[in-house]
Amino acid sequence: MKRVLSIAAAIWTLGIAATADEGTDLGQQLSNPVSDLISLPFQLNYDEGQGAGNGSRFTFNIQPVVPIALSPDWNLISRTILPVISQDNVIGGTSQSGIGDIVQSFFFSPSRPTANGLIWGVGPVFLLPTATDNALGVDTFGAGITGVALKQTGRWTYGALANHIWDISGPASINATFFQPFLAYAGNNNWTYTINSESTYDWNTDQASVPINVVVSKLVKFGNRPVSLGLGVRRYVDSAPGGPSGWGGRLVMTFLFPK
């Protein structure tokens, strides 16, 4: 956890503030999972209490978001999560590091909100067995459906993203639901305050993992490039046996590519 905080302090000092109007607009676009904003988030997570050895794990997620205009009325949003993992004492007092399994989502989304302001998207999601170590993935190809719905009212953004994945090919049995309700507020001076949960329910074992995340972020510029810097903590209110528990930390650096 101390390593996460020290990295955050070092990065934070490099940025200069963006303008207020630009910060509010980009902050709200960033809070929308299906906005037409190209972004490249780098997200470092720290969790502990994992496995029989009460081990710890760093997960560095590379999460490019690329919108593609299919027509004047429809967009296709590609969202990728590529995890790079380093864990200690999670499995039998050993350590592992490498790439984990990729989660690839595609959202078909209208280019404009509905008449009542609803923003939504739906499409397929895939679990790709890309782990470089068996301890970092499930060695199974999975697929399912994903969707998101949200509203933006003034400076507030609220909604939920969800997916469900089944195993298609491989040794693991996968039947899991991911649910992420979120609430974000674009405040003054380019600050954004977000609370969400990234819950997973395993229908095979009837077990859930329920972390509550609180993240504070600020929009700055590196040269002419807008970048969102975020720092957060989380608390697991429910955890599956062998899963993370207690407190965790998060550091996010997101490069934005507005049109």
MOURQUI-V965032 format. One line per field, one symbol per residue. phi: phi as a letter, one per 30 degrees, with the letter a starting at -180 (. if undefined). psi: psi as a letter, one per 20 degrees, with the letter a starting at -180 (. if undefined). burial: # if it has 24 or more other ideal C-beta (glycine too) atoms within 12 Angstrom, else .. A space follows every 10 residues. Layout:
phi = ???
psi = ???
burial = ???
//
This chain:
phi = .ddddddddd dedddcdddd dddddddddd dcdbdccdbb dcbccbbbic idchdbbcbc ccbdbbdbdd adcbccccbc bccccbbbid bhicbbaldc ddcccbcdbd dbddecidcb abldbbccdc ddbedcachb dbaabbabba bbbiccbbla bbabbcdcak ddccabccbb dbbbbdddhi cbcbbabbdb ccddchbbbb cccbbcbbdb bciccdbccb bbbbbddaad eiddbicbbb bbbbdcbdd
psi = hhhghhgghg ghihqqqrqg ggggghhhhh ioikrkppqn qoopqpqrkq rhjlaqppoo pompooqpoh riiqqpoppp oopoqpqpkh okjrqqqaqa ppopqppopq iqrrhjjppr qqaqqpopmj piphijaikp pqrbqqqqpr qoociqpqbq qqrppqqgpr hqopmqpppn qqpqpoarkk qpppprqmqp poihilqqpn qpppppqppa pocjoppppq prrqpoiqpq pirqrbqrrp ppoopqmq.
burial = #..#..##.. ##..#..#.. ..######## ########## ########## #...###### #######... ....###### ########.# .....#..## ########## ........## ########## #.#.####.# ####.##### ##...##### #######... .#.#.##### ######...# ########## ##.....### ########## #....##### ######..## ..###.#### ######.#.
//
